[in-house]
Amino acid sequence: MQRPLSSLTFPTSAILLSIVAIYFNELFSAAADTVVFLLASVMFLMGLTLKKQDFLRISKNPATIFIGVSLQFFLMPLIAILLAYALQLSSQLTAGLVLVGSCAGGTASNVMTYLAKGDLALSISMTVVSTLFGVIATPLLCAFYLSETLNVDTLGMLISILQLVLIPVFLGICVNTYAARYVATIEKWIPSVSMAIILCIIVIVVALNADRLNNIGIAIAIAVILHNSLGL
């Protein structure tokens, strides 16, 4: 299926819109309450492109999920701590970067997988498993790398994964299973709509953190970019 927007359009749009959100943050911050709905909506759209057979296929080869999740919790925090030392970040910034590296991937990774024509069912499965595993792994990794304890809201994480991933994807699969003919008529619009929703989320999140972003240094900006690039 042809993608309506090139792979370069999305990152370029995200950067430009983020700049706009920083300068007009009050305008976009007003939509803060819509973020959860937008995230659930984009996962529903992802579900529309899947069938239960996709997850049955993944369940027959659990080694792929195990390898992916293991790399997530081994490489990402390790890369974070190495970058922090290389760029001589402060202890607070180091803690923040390691914490990000020790957390499970989010719903945006599922959208990026879909847009890149990757294995979406595998990506979603990894998001669910890594989030559940993160309840134990994240505080342990923070204790190991930072010598600091971290309290994880286990119930909150479980509710979040239900609201943002499991229920929307399940509903999307159900619609695609029982109304496939109607889904086929809108399938070509799913990538564009998904990207538009993710861009809206980025704008809102950037606007909400505009003050903090204005105060970050070039070193932490480089660290974040390298951390995400090396972790791909």
Rosetta blueprint (number, residue, H / E / L):
1 M L
2 Q L
3 R L
4 P L
5 L L
6 S L
7 S L
8 L L
9 T H
10 F H
11 P H
12 T H
13 S H
14 A H
15 I H
16 L H
17 L H
18 S H
19 I H
20 V H
21 A H
22 I H
23 Y H
24 F L
25 N H
26 E H
27 L H
28 F H
29 S H
30 A L
31 A L
32 A H
33 D H
34 T H
35 V H
36 V H
37 F H
38 L H
39 L H
40 A H
41 S H
42 V H
43 M H
44 F H
45 L H
46 M H
47 G H
48 L H
49 T L
50 L L
51 K L
52 K H
53 Q H
54 D H
55 F H
56 L H
57 R H
58 I H
59 S H
60 K L
61 N L
62 P L
63 A H
64 T H
65 I H
66 F H
67 I H
68 G H
69 V H
70 S H
71 L H
72 Q H
73 F H
74 F H
75 L H
76 M H
77 P H
78 L H
79 I H
80 A H
81 I H
82 L H
83 L H
84 A H
85 Y H
86 A H
87 L L
88 Q L
89 L L
90 S L
91 S H
92 Q H
93 L H
94 T H
95 A H
96 G H
97 L H
98 V H
99 L H
100 V H
101 G H
102 S L
103 C L
104 A L
105 G L
106 G L
107 T H
108 A H
109 S H
110 N H
111 V H
112 M H
113 T H
114 Y H
115 L H
116 A L
117 K L
118 G L
119 D L
120 L H
121 A H
122 L H
123 S H
124 I H
125 S H
126 M H
127 T H
128 V H
129 V H
130 S H
131 T H
132 L H
133 F H
134 G H
135 V H
136 I H
137 A H
138 T H
139 P H
140 L H
141 L H
142 C H
143 A H
144 F H
145 Y H
146 L H
147 S L
148 E L
149 T L
150 L L
151 N L
152 V L
153 D L
154 T H
155 L H
156 G H
157 M H
158 L H
159 I H
160 S H
161 I H
162 L H
163 Q H
164 L H
165 V H
166 L H
167 I H
168 P H
169 V H
170 F H
171 L H
172 G H
173 I H
174 C H
175 V H
176 N H
177 T H
178 Y H
179 A L
180 A H
181 R H
182 Y H
183 V H
184 A H
185 T H
186 I H
187 E H
188 K H
189 W H
190 I H
191 P H
192 S H
193 V H
194 S H
195 M H
196 A H
197 I H
198 I H
199 L H
200 C H
201 I H
202 I H
203 V H
204 I H
205 V H
206 V H
207 A H
208 L H
209 N L
210 A H
211 D H
212 R H
213 L H
214 N H
215 N H
216 I L
217 G L
218 I H
219 A H
220 I H
221 A H
222 I H
223 A H
224 V H
225 I H
226 L H
227 H H
228 N H
229 S H
230 L H
231 G L
232 L L
